[in-house]
Amino acid sequence: MAYKNVEDRRAAIRRHYHANKEKYLEKNRKRRAKLRKYIADIKSKTPCTDCKIQYPYYVMDFDHLSSKKGIISKVVASNNLKALKDEIAKCEIVCSNCHRKRTYSRLSPGSSVD
């Protein structure tokens, strides 16, 4: 349908969304679940970069090395696989302990954690 009036077009889009809201929400839930599974698979297959120990996915963290544009969980919420892959490419996967050691070393100049 072609609408000459912008407001009529917006109203039609709103009506369509509200008529099909559950379908859109379910599609979004499935997409997010697929992205979370993608992240869990990467974390579970990759050992810690520092200590080389393989932990369960929920123990592993993404450590941004440079040019951080977003938090991985926020990128998942955007439902954009390409953006997620781009953000993960800027990271190293490390266990929680090593991630905290790295962060402490970065934030405390002159200190080293071993």
Secondary structure, 3 states (H helix, E strand, C coil): CCCCCHHHHHHHHHHHHHHCHHHHHHHHHHHHHHHHHHHHHHHHHCCCCCCCCCCCHHHEEEEECCCCCCCHHHHHHCCCHHHHHHHHHCEEEEEHHHHHHHHHHHHCCCCCCC
